[in-house]
Amino acid sequence: MSALATMRRRITLMREDKSQGAGGRLVSTHPIIADVWATVEESAGGAEERADKQIYGGTARFTVLYSQSYTLARVIEWRGARYRVSGTEVQREGAPMLVFNARLMEGSTL
């Protein structure tokens, strides 16, 4: 089966823009780059203690067809949760693919 045939999950790639908001605070926005089909491999991370609660940091690996504009992605939205991109690699064998390693953002749930 080809890599393209396994791309059955719809994800949203977003870049991160920072600007100065009211009162001089730094405001982060996430404009959409594209909605694309992807292969998703997810794994649950270990629990992390923060104040009075445990936070479960899930990680995921998203593989999409390569496009130069997709390399700007810093946030990925999938199933209503947002993931922060921690690494990107280009796979050039066969059809060029872009692979994002990402971690579930605090405040998002699986």
N, C-alpha and C positions, 0 to 999 in steps of 0.2 A: 504494500500500500504506500502511495506517495505521501510526502509530508503535507502536501496541500489537502489531501483527503481527510487528514486528521484535524484540520482547522474547523472546529464546530462550535466554538464559543465566541460570542460577540463581546468585544471589549472596547473601551473608550480610552484613547491616548490623549493626555493633556500635558501642556507645558506649564511651567510655573513662572508667573510674573510677579515681581515685588514692586510696590510703589508706596509713596508716602501718603498716608491717609490723614484724617482729621486729627488734630492735636499732635501731628508729627510722628504718629505711630507707623511702623512698617506694616503694610497690608499685603497679604499674599492672595493672588487669584489664580485660577486654573482654567484658562481658555482651552477649548477642545481643539485638538489637531485633527483627529479623524476617529471614526468608528470603524473597526476592522475585525476580520475573522482571525482567530488565534487558536493555537494549541495551548492548553493550560495544564501545568503540573503543579499541584499544591501540596504543601506539607505543613503540619501544625508545629509551631515552635514551642519551646518550653515556656512554662509560666514564669512571669517576672513579678516580684513583689514591688508594689508602689503604694506608699502610704498605707491605707487600710484595705487594699484590694489586690487581687492578682490579675495581671493582664496577660492574655495569651497572644503572643506575637506569631501570627501565621505568615508563612513565606510562600511565594509562588514564582513559577518560571513561565513567562509568556513568550511564545514564538509566533512571529508574524512575517509576512512577506516583506522584504526589504524595500524601504523608500527613504531617501535622504531626509525628508521632512520628519519622519518618525523618530529620528535620532535625537530630536529635541524633547521627547517625552520625559517627564520627571514624575508624573503621577498617572496611574492606570486605575480606571474604575471598572469593576466586574462584579456582577450580582449585587449591586447596591453598596459595595464596600470599596474603599480607596486604598491603593497600595503605593508606597513610595519606592521609586526605582532606585536600586542600590548599585546596579551594574548593567552594562550593555555589551553584547558581543555580536559580531557579524559572522555568520556561517556562509562561506562562499561555495561550498560544493553543491552541485545541482542548482536548483533555484535559490538565489541569495535570500537568506533569512536573517531577521534581526531578533535576538533573544534578550529579553529583559529579565533580570533577577530583581524581585521586589519583595517588600515586607509590608504587612498590613499596617496602616497608619493608626495611631492612637485615636480612639473615638469612633473608629469603624468597627463593625462587627461582621463576623462570617455569616 
